[in-house]
Amino acid sequence: MAEHHALLSVHHEVIAAPQIPHLPSYRSHTEVTGFLPGDVGKQVPHVISDQLAKRSPYPEPAHFDYLEPTVAYGRQGVAKTMNVLRTLVESEDQASVLELKRANIEKLLEAIYDHTVVGDTVTGENQDLNVQLLMKLLTDEDPQVKRGAAEVLGRFSTILQGRKAVCTSGCAEALAFMLEDKDSAEVRLAAGKTLNILTQSIDGRDDVVLNVADGKVVIMMVKALLLTATKGSGVVTPKLTPVLLESLSNLLMFDDSILLALRGNIMPFIVKTLRLRTHNEPALKCLCSLCGHPEGKKTAIEEKALQALSGLLASEKPKERQLSARAVLCMCVDAEGKKAAAVVVPNLVQQLYEEDHDLYMNALLAIRTICEWPSTRDYVKTVLRDDPETYDSVFKDHQIHLAAFRYDSDKPPRV
């Protein structure tokens, strides 16, 4: 300890000047540098302490390989990794650079962590080259590289400019094609999650349906949904089913996309899913979207969707009860739906006693629509005969609803 304090008193510039004068730069040949910048302190004669004479305060110069992923990221880290991946993709010997591609795509995914970095990557001077590079990586032979590229595009899809780039570059179609990838279930799932992120926003949904190859993505997603849920198909991916149902519920907001999905035979699958009580919430959302078109209502009634909804109206989960009532409301707009709606009346009436306003209103609107058909209206009266108060409330609402259609500006509404 005494030697240590003595050393401090000698070398600390505040206390005393150093015994050996040295230049401020370690590049000069002095006793301090030991003649090499990387060997600072190794050859300095320490006469006070043998322990200090053996120290090496600075390590040897580190080996640097440009193709290795960068450990510490600055502002140009993403651009550097993109350039490295571009070099690796253009390499003639792909087998020798496979590990480097995997490591760099993982590092790229790690770096694109917020909207600022994503925006710099998507809107920078090399934005077209970056998206084209990811497009090439989506078709790589290695599943890990393809999965990483799909996940990076998922990060791109969190901002408006990124969604535009994904749709205009053809990456959306490539992702839809990857839903049937035969190499890895992780690749299929990553592609499905990226498409789900892409279709959650209004602009992304519009671009996918209206601007990408006349709805080709919708057709491929419906096909992949049926294929990945079929046992023995070779690409069974149970975790992908709810993801695709959620994505399709967002896309089926347009008449053209609904007709494309119906031609792909999606309705029998949705009704079967509801009967099996698997993935109820995304399947119900998809059913509500499909029933926004007359053909969707007709097909749902023919596939006996009302019978499948009857049990879900009594589900323990409020969200499922609410979506079931909304689906009933959509299907019963037409006369065919009103005629077949008797099967859902008992459980639908039970929702009139819910304290939640949304549950109550969905049920009331559905019953109001059903009661426009005489035979179903009589059945509703039969179910409510033991509760006169609710009976009066429901049919008073029904009469007011009908009065709105008979309204004459010169006369008061007839109730």
ZIHUVEN-V754920 format. One line per field, one symbol per residue. ss: DSSP state (2 for helix, 1 for strand, 0 for the rest). burial: # if it has 9 or more other ideal C-beta (glycine too) atoms within 8 Angstrom, else .. Layout:
ss = ???
burial = ???
This chain:
ss = 0222222222200000000000000000000000002220000000000222200000000000000000000000222222222222200000000222222222222220002222222220002222222222220000222222222222220002222222220022222222000000222222222222222002222222222022222222222222220000000002222222222222200022222222200222222222200002222222222200022222222200222222220000022222222222222000222220222222222222200022222222222222000222222222200002222222222222222220010010000
burial = .....#####.......#...#........####....###..#....#..#..............#.##......######.######.#.....##.##########.##....######.#..#.##########.#.##.###############.#######.#.######.####..##.#############.#.#######..#..###############.....###..###############..######.####.###.##....###############.#######.#.##.######.#....#############.#.######..##.######.#....##.##########.#..##.###.##.....##..##.#######.........#..
